[in-house]
Structures are given as structure tokens and as C-alpha cells.
């Protein structure tokens, strides 16, 4: 039985600790150089060192993204950067650029190199070349089917690990290579500054009718015609395992801690159920309900079952069955909890518990008090600490949510 890995995103220390608590085997983060996300979700070198200590103390792994395509001016410094990442404890770097791979292998030969999905690796010949260059893992292009993945696995060295995305947003362009954002906003997706222009709402304008905008569909909100659906592989994760993938990657370094907790928790429980032989349609349906609780666009299975035959336009809006309302800070076991409010909880609300230790627990919010002991009808001030009754088992770090509607 191969050793399977659940790989979760971490845009900051809070999301990193959340991913670890909810079952990630490894986390991927961005550092100060060449990461394909905005600087707001990048760690400093000191932050990476702290992250490595936190991750390794939990017995997990830390991967650092160095996956932008480097310019001439950036290549010379990559070797020093790789040595610094190795010294602070990074377990691997995720890299796209061939020159960067070569520079990293020369400067830090003991640092594992994972070839990023941005490298568009879609066939066994390319994967074998990366293995020859010293890569220990390839993150497969998202355009591959299960059949193609299995064929690639059969023809590459057994030592080369395969990683694939299983959940989250998908770029509408080929493995993420897109110029729409750069063209429309001056922010290049290939340099970590994507404005997500494909998510914008578009209308048509006929040149002889300036100022008259026509919706792409018969919808008064217009249509996000370039926006892709979100990926969700929960129900067929076992088939991805059978195809030869050993690392299952969740997208979302810019997503909230609540999203990270929800997705990581669901896939952790799904993997464990498959490996223990306890998976069932009922359990999978419960986990799918969990995934629906976090913000997402309509779900799809991506390209895993072949080329997309028809475009399934989305509804132009995100879906979310639940609202994230708080984080448990203390649970004394006396029937009271202290929590940090994130959104409003009103007395009488049914509050659901998102926890790695349980599934499907909820309670009625009663006897809400401020941190100073003043009775209140609602916990309505974000980031403030409150107390309330809770007759269910909870632990610090569990998240609280309220089902919408």
C-alpha cells in the first residue's frame, strides 16, 4: 500500500495551523521570492523558519512554492535562495522553470524538487525528463484524465511521485498560463498578481451601438462566461489513488482558514475511510455536505473523466451552505465555551461544530455573554471573545458555523 499524502494550502500562520489540525500531511506555502500568489499570502524567511518548526513538530512536511517563471535578473539568486530554504527546514520546493530547477539542483542537491503544475507535464516522456533532472515529484497538469495518469504512471520511474489537484478553483487557461489579467489590469497571473479577470461579469457591446450592453445570457446580472467551475474529486478519490497518484492537493492559499479547515477535514476523513475499508455512499454524502458548507463555485470533476464536451456555464455567483461564525478558544467541559466571534451568532441559533474529532454535531446558542460577563442577545462584534452554553464535546481550534436559510 503506497503512502498517500493530503496536501493543504497555507497562506499565513493561522491557515497553516488550521491545515495541520484538520488533518493535512503536508502544507504548501509561498516565500518572499517567485511564488505565484500575491505578497499578502507569502511568508518572510523568518516566517518560513517558524512554519517549518511548527510543521515538523507535528510530524508533517513543508513545501515552498518557487513556481514563477524566472527572468534573467532572478536566475542568479535562485541558488542562494534554495540553500536558505533547505537550511531553514523546507522539505521540498515546487518549481516550474527549467533554469530554476537546474540552479536549485546544483546549489542544494539534497532539497527535494517537485515540478509544479505550471510546467504543464502531461506525458510520461516529460515526466521522465524531470526525473532525470533530479525531481522527486511531478504535479500533474490538470488537463489529464484518469486513464492518461495511469498510463504515465506505468512508464515513469517508480521513485517519481505523482501529485494532483483534487479540490478548489481551476484556472480557465491551460494549466494556469493566462494573459487576460495582465492585458486588462496590468497584473500578470504568471508573476503571482492575477486579478481573476475570468471571474468578472461580461456583457457584449455591438460597435454601432456604443454604450448598449447586452448580457451573454438572458440574465439581468450578465454572465461570467470565462469563469471555470470548481474542482471536487471527493466521490472518486479512490480512482485517483488507483491511477497512481500519491499526493492529493487542495487549492486555496488565498482562501480563508474556514475554507482550509472544511476542505482538509472532508478529504482527511475520505482518505481514512478508503484506506480503512469503511467508505460508504452515506459517509461520502455527509462529507460532500461538509464541502458544500464552504464558499465555492458550482462543482465539477474537471478533466479526470476525459475532455470537457460541453461548457457548463456557472451562475455567476459563489455558493455556500453555511456561514463561519466563530473559533473555539476554550472549552472547560462545564457546558460553557469561550469563542472568538467572526460573524453574528444570535441566541436561539443552531450552531454547527466543524472539528477533526467529530462530524455532524450541533447545539443551540444560549446564555451568550461578553468576555466581561455581560449578558448579550447576540455575539455580534467580530474578533471579540464571548462565552455561551454548549452541550457538545468541543476543543480549542474547532470552528463554529450556522447553516444558511
C-alpha positions as CSV (number, residue, x, y, z in Angstrom):
1,X,0.0,0.0,0.0
2,X,1.6,3.3,-1.0
3,X,1.8,6.1,1.5
4,X,-0.8,8.7,0.5
5,X,-0.5,12.4,1.4
6,X,-3.1,15.1,1.9
7,X,-1.5,18.4,0.9
8,X,-3.3,21.6,2.1
9,X,-2.7,25.3,1.3
10,X,-1.4,27.7,3.9
11,X,-1.4,31.5,3.1
12,X,-0.4,32.5,6.6
13,X,0.3,31.1,10.1
14,X,-3.3,30.8,11.0
15,X,-4.2,28.8,7.9
16,X,-1.1,26.7,8.4
17,X,-2.0,25.6,11.9
18,X,-5.6,25.1,10.8
19,X,-4.5,22.8,8.0
20,X,-2.4,20.7,10.4
21,X,-5.1,20.5,13.0
22,X,-7.7,19.3,10.4
23,X,-5.5,16.5,9.0
24,X,-3.1,17.7,6.4
25,X,0.0,15.5,6.0
26,X,1.9,18.4,4.4
27,X,1.3,22.1,3.6
28,X,2.5,24.3,0.8
29,X,3.3,27.9,1.3
30,X,4.8,30.8,-0.6
31,X,8.1,32.5,0.4
32,X,9.4,36.0,-0.4
33,X,10.5,35.1,-3.9
34,X,9.0,33.7,-7.1
35,X,5.7,32.4,-5.6
36,X,2.6,32.5,-7.8
37,X,0.3,34.3,-5.3
38,X,0.0,37.9,-4.1
39,X,2.5,39.0,-1.5
40,X,-0.2,39.1,1.2
41,X,-0.1,35.3,1.3
42,X,3.7,35.0,1.3
43,X,5.9,34.1,4.3
44,X,9.1,36.0,5.1
45,X,12.2,33.9,5.6
46,X,11.7,34.2,9.4
47,X,8.1,33.2,8.9
48,X,9.1,30.2,6.9
49,X,11.6,29.1,9.6
50,X,8.8,29.3,12.2
51,X,6.4,27.5,9.8
52,X,9.0,24.7,9.4
53,X,9.3,24.3,13.1
54,X,5.6,24.2,13.6
55,X,5.1,21.7,10.7
56,X,7.9,19.4,11.8
57,X,6.8,19.4,15.4
58,X,3.5,18.0,14.2
59,X,5.4,15.3,12.2
60,X,4.3,16.9,8.9
61,X,6.1,18.3,5.8
62,X,6.5,21.9,4.4
63,X,6.7,22.6,0.7
64,X,7.7,26.1,-0.6
65,X,6.4,27.4,-3.9
66,X,9.1,28.8,-6.2
67,X,7.0,28.4,-9.3
68,X,7.0,31.6,-11.2
69,X,9.0,31.6,-14.4
70,X,12.2,33.4,-13.6
71,X,13.7,36.3,-15.5
72,X,17.4,36.7,-16.3
73,X,17.7,39.0,-13.3
74,X,16.2,36.4,-11.0
75,X,18.1,33.3,-12.0
76,X,21.4,34.2,-10.4
77,X,19.9,34.4,-6.9
78,X,17.9,31.2,-7.0
79,X,20.7,29.0,-5.8
80,X,21.3,31.1,-2.7
81,X,17.5,31.1,-2.1
82,X,17.4,27.3,-2.4
83,X,20.2,26.9,0.1
84,X,18.4,29.2,2.6
85,X,15.2,27.3,2.2
86,X,17.0,24.0,2.8
87,X,18.7,25.4,5.9
88,X,15.5,26.6,7.5
89,X,13.9,23.2,7.1
90,X,11.8,23.2,3.8
91,X,11.1,19.6,2.8
92,X,10.7,20.5,-0.9
93,X,10.4,23.3,-3.3
94,X,7.7,23.4,-6.0
95,X,9.2,24.7,-9.3
96,X,8.2,25.3,-12.9
97,X,11.1,26.9,-14.6
98,X,13.7,24.6,-16.1
99,X,16.5,27.0,-15.4
100,X,15.3,27.3,-11.8
101,X,15.2,23.5,-11.4
102,X,18.8,23.3,-12.7
103,X,20.0,26.1,-10.4
104,X,18.3,24.6,-7.3
105,X,19.7,21.1,-8.0
106,X,23.3,22.5,-8.3
107,X,23.0,24.7,-5.2
108,X,21.0,22.4,-2.9
109,X,21.2,18.8,-4.2
110,X,19.6,17.4,-1.1
111,X,16.5,19.7,-1.4
112,X,13.6,17.8,-3.0
113,X,12.2,19.4,-6.2
114,X,8.5,19.0,-7.0
115,X,7.7,20.1,-10.6
116,X,4.8,22.5,-10.5
117,X,1.5,22.1,-12.4
118,X,2.5,25.3,-14.2
119,X,5.1,23.2,-16.1
120,X,2.2,21.5,-17.9
121,X,3.5,18.0,-17.5
122,X,1.0,15.8,-19.4
123,X,3.0,12.8,-20.6
124,X,5.4,10.1,-19.4
125,X,8.3,11.4,-21.6
126,X,8.3,14.8,-20.0
127,X,7.9,13.3,-16.5
128,X,10.9,11.1,-17.1
129,X,13.0,14.0,-18.2
130,X,12.1,15.8,-14.9
131,X,13.1,12.7,-13.1
132,X,16.4,12.6,-14.9
133,X,16.9,16.2,-13.8
134,X,16.5,15.1,-10.2
135,X,12.9,15.9,-9.5
136,X,11.3,13.6,-6.9
137,X,7.7,14.5,-7.7
138,X,5.6,15.9,-10.6
139,X,2.4,17.8,-10.0
140,X,0.4,16.7,-13.0
141,X,-1.2,19.1,-15.4
142,X,-4.9,19.5,-14.5
143,X,-5.9,18.5,-18.1
144,X,-5.1,14.8,-17.6
145,X,-7.7,12.1,-17.4
146,X,-7.5,9.1,-15.0
147,X,-6.6,6.9,-17.9
148,X,-3.8,9.2,-19.0
149,X,-2.5,9.4,-15.4
150,X,-2.4,5.6,-15.1
151,X,-0.5,5.3,-18.5
152,X,2.0,7.9,-17.4
153,X,2.5,6.1,-14.0
154,X,3.3,2.9,-15.8
155,X,6.1,4.4,-17.8
156,X,8.0,6.6,-15.4
157,X,10.5,5.6,-12.7
158,X,8.9,4.1,-9.6
159,X,10.8,6.6,-7.5
160,X,9.0,9.6,-9.1
161,X,5.9,10.5,-7.1
162,X,2.8,11.9,-8.7
163,X,0.7,14.7,-7.2
164,X,-2.6,16.0,-8.5
165,X,-5.1,18.7,-7.6
166,X,-8.4,17.3,-6.1
167,X,-10.3,20.3,-4.9
168,X,-10.7,24.0,-5.4
169,X,-10.7,26.7,-8.0
170,X,-9.4,25.9,-11.5
171,X,-7.9,28.4,-13.9
172,X,-9.8,28.7,-17.2
173,X,-6.4,28.7,-19.1
174,X,-4.1,25.9,-19.9
175,X,-2.5,24.8,-16.6
176,X,-2.7,28.4,-15.4
177,X,-0.9,30.1,-18.2
178,X,-3.0,33.1,-18.8
179,X,-2.6,36.7,-20.0
180,X,-6.1,38.0,-19.5
181,X,-5.4,39.6,-16.2
182,X,-2.1,41.2,-17.5
183,X,-4.0,42.6,-20.5
184,X,-7.0,44.0,-18.7
185,X,-5.4,45.2,-15.4
186,X,-1.6,45.1,-15.8
187,X,-1.4,42.4,-13.2
188,X,0.2,39.2,-14.5
189,X,-1.0,35.8,-13.3
190,X,2.3,34.4,-14.3
191,X,4.0,36.7,-11.8
192,X,1.6,36.0,-8.9
193,X,-0.6,39.0,-9.3
194,X,-3.7,37.6,-11.0
195,X,-6.8,39.9,-10.7
196,X,-9.0,36.9,-11.5
197,X,-10.4,38.7,-14.6
198,X,-12.0,35.4,-15.7
199,X,-14.4,35.8,-12.7
200,X,-15.6,39.2,-13.8
201,X,-19.0,39.7,-15.3
202,X,-19.0,40.4,-19.0
203,X,-21.6,41.8,-21.5
204,X,-21.5,42.2,-25.3
205,X,-21.4,45.5,-27.0
206,X,-22.0,45.9,-30.7
207,X,-19.7,48.5,-32.3
208,X,-22.5,50.6,-33.8
209,X,-24.4,50.7,-30.5
210,X,-21.8,52.1,-28.1
211,X,-22.9,52.2,-24.5
212,X,-25.5,49.5,-25.1
213,X,-24.5,46.3,-23.2
214,X,-26.2,43.0,-23.9
215,X,-26.0,40.1,-21.5
216,X,-24.3,37.0,-22.8
217,X,-27.3,35.0,-21.5
218,X,-30.8,36.1,-20.7
219,X,-29.9,37.1,-17.2
220,X,-30.1,40.6,-15.8
221,X,-26.8,40.1,-13.9
222,X,-24.8,39.3,-17.0
223,X,-22.6,36.3,-17.2
224,X,-19.1,35.3,-16.0
225,X,-18.6,33.4,-19.3
226,X,-14.8,32.9,-18.8
227,X,-15.1,31.6,-15.3
228,X,-14.4,27.9,-14.6
229,X,-16.3,25.7,-12.2
230,X,-14.5,24.5,-9.0
231,X,-12.9,21.0,-8.8
232,X,-14.3,18.4,-6.4
233,X,-12.9,14.9,-6.5
234,X,-14.3,13.6,-3.2
235,X,-16.6,11.0,-4.6
236,X,-13.9,9.4,-6.9
237,X,-10.8,9.9,-4.9
238,X,-10.3,6.1,-4.8
239,X,-10.0,6.1,-8.6
240,X,-7.3,8.8,-8.4
241,X,-5.4,6.6,-5.9
242,X,-5.7,3.6,-8.3
243,X,-4.3,5.7,-11.2
244,X,-1.1,6.1,-9.3
245,X,-1.4,9.5,-7.6
246,X,0.0,9.6,-4.0
247,X,-0.4,13.3,-3.1
248,X,-3.8,14.9,-3.2
249,X,-3.6,18.7,-3.4
250,X,-6.2,21.2,-2.2
251,X,-6.1,24.6,-4.0
252,X,-6.5,27.8,-2.0
253,X,-3.6,29.6,-0.4
254,X,-5.6,32.8,-0.7
255,X,-8.8,31.2,0.8
256,X,-9.9,31.6,4.4
257,X,-9.0,29.5,7.4
258,X,-12.6,28.3,7.4
259,X,-12.3,27.0,3.8
260,X,-8.9,25.3,4.6
261,X,-10.5,23.6,7.6
262,X,-13.6,22.5,5.8
263,X,-11.8,21.1,2.7
264,X,-8.9,19.5,4.6
265,X,-11.3,17.9,7.1
266,X,-13.5,16.4,4.5
267,X,-10.7,14.9,2.4
268,X,-8.9,13.6,5.5
269,X,-11.9,11.7,6.5
270,X,-12.5,10.4,3.0
271,X,-8.9,9.2,2.6
272,X,-9.0,7.5,6.0
273,X,-12.4,5.8,5.2
274,X,-11.0,4.5,1.9
275,X,-7.8,3.1,3.5
276,X,-9.7,1.5,6.3
277,X,-12.3,-0.1,4.1
278,X,-15.1,1.8,5.8
279,X,-16.1,4.1,2.9
280,X,-19.8,4.1,2.1
281,X,-22.1,6.2,0.0
282,X,-23.7,7.6,3.1
283,X,-20.4,8.7,4.6
284,X,-19.3,10.2,1.3
285,X,-22.6,12.1,1.1
286,X,-22.0,13.5,4.6
287,X,-18.6,14.7,3.6
288,X,-19.9,16.3,0.4
289,X,-22.4,18.2,2.6
290,X,-19.4,19.4,4.6
291,X,-17.7,20.7,1.4
292,X,-20.9,22.5,0.4
293,X,-20.6,24.4,3.7
294,X,-17.7,26.5,2.4
295,X,-17.8,29.1,-0.3
296,X,-17.4,27.6,-3.8
297,X,-18.5,27.9,-7.4
298,X,-20.6,25.0,-8.8
299,X,-18.5,21.8,-8.6
300,X,-17.2,19.7,-11.5
301,X,-14.9,16.7,-11.9
302,X,-12.5,18.6,-14.1
303,X,-10.8,16.6,-16.8
304,X,-10.5,13.3,-14.9
305,X,-13.1,11.6,-17.0
306,X,-11.9,13.0,-20.3
307,X,-12.1,16.1,-22.3
308,X,-14.9,18.5,-21.5
309,X,-17.5,18.0,-24.2
310,X,-19.8,20.9,-23.2
311,X,-19.2,24.1,-21.4
312,X,-21.4,24.2,-18.3
313,X,-21.7,27.9,-17.6
314,X,-21.9,28.8,-13.9
315,X,-24.5,31.0,-12.3
316,X,-22.1,33.9,-11.8
317,X,-22.1,33.6,-8.0
318,X,-20.4,31.6,-5.3
319,X,-22.4,29.1,-3.3
320,X,-22.1,28.5,0.4
321,X,-24.5,26.5,2.6
322,X,-23.1,27.8,5.9
323,X,-21.6,31.0,7.4
324,X,-18.4,30.8,9.5
325,X,-19.3,32.4,12.8
326,X,-16.6,31.7,15.4
327,X,-13.5,29.9,16.6
328,X,-13.5,28.0,19.9
329,X,-10.7,29.3,22.2
330,X,-11.5,27.5,25.4
331,X,-13.7,24.5,26.3
332,X,-13.7,23.7,30.0
333,X,-16.0,20.7,29.9
334,X,-18.5,22.5,32.2
335,X,-21.0,23.2,29.4
336,X,-19.6,26.6,28.6
337,X,-17.2,27.6,25.8
338,X,-15.2,30.8,25.1
339,X,-15.0,31.7,21.4
340,X,-13.8,34.4,19.1
341,X,-16.6,35.8,17.0
342,X,-16.2,36.0,13.2
343,X,-19.8,36.6,12.2
344,X,-23.0,37.2,14.2
345,X,-24.5,34.5,16.5
346,X,-27.9,35.2,17.9
347,X,-29.5,33.4,20.9
348,X,-31.5,30.5,19.6
349,X,-29.4,29.9,16.5
350,X,-28.4,26.3,15.8
351,X,-24.6,26.3,15.7
352,X,-22.7,23.5,13.9
353,X,-19.3,22.3,15.0
354,X,-16.5,21.8,12.5
355,X,-14.0,19.6,14.2
356,X,-11.4,16.9,13.2
357,X,-12.8,14.8,16.0
358,X,-16.4,14.7,15.1
359,X,-18.9,15.0,12.3
360,X,-22.5,16.4,12.4
361,X,-22.6,17.8,15.9
362,X,-24.6,21.0,16.7
363,X,-26.1,22.9,19.6
364,X,-28.4,25.8,20.3
365,X,-26.7,29.1,21.2
366,X,-27.9,30.1,24.7
367,X,-26.7,32.4,27.5
368,X,-24.3,34.4,25.4
369,X,-22.1,36.7,27.4
370,X,-19.3,39.2,26.6
371,X,-15.8,38.3,27.8
372,X,-16.5,40.6,30.8
373,X,-19.6,38.6,31.8
374,X,-22.3,41.0,30.5
375,X,-25.3,39.0,29.1
376,X,-26.0,39.8,25.4
377,X,-28.6,38.7,22.9
378,X,-26.0,38.1,20.3
379,X,-22.3,37.8,19.7
380,X,-22.1,40.5,17.1
381,X,-18.7,42.1,17.3
382,X,-16.1,40.3,15.1
383,X,-12.8,39.3,16.7
384,X,-14.2,39.8,20.3
385,X,-14.3,37.0,22.8
386,X,-17.7,35.7,24.0
387,X,-19.0,32.8,26.1
388,X,-22.1,30.7,25.6
389,X,-23.5,27.3,26.6
390,X,-22.5,24.3,24.6
391,X,-23.7,20.7,25.4
392,X,-21.5,19.0,22.8
393,X,-17.8,18.0,23.1
394,X,-15.6,20.7,21.5
395,X,-11.9,21.5,21.6
396,X,-9.9,24.7,21.2
397,X,-9.4,25.3,17.5
398,X,-12.8,23.9,16.5
399,X,-14.8,26.2,14.2
400,X,-18.4,27.2,14.5
401,X,-20.8,27.8,11.7
402,X,-24.5,28.5,11.1
403,X,-26.4,26.9,8.2
404,X,-27.8,29.5,5.7
405,X,-31.5,29.6,5.1
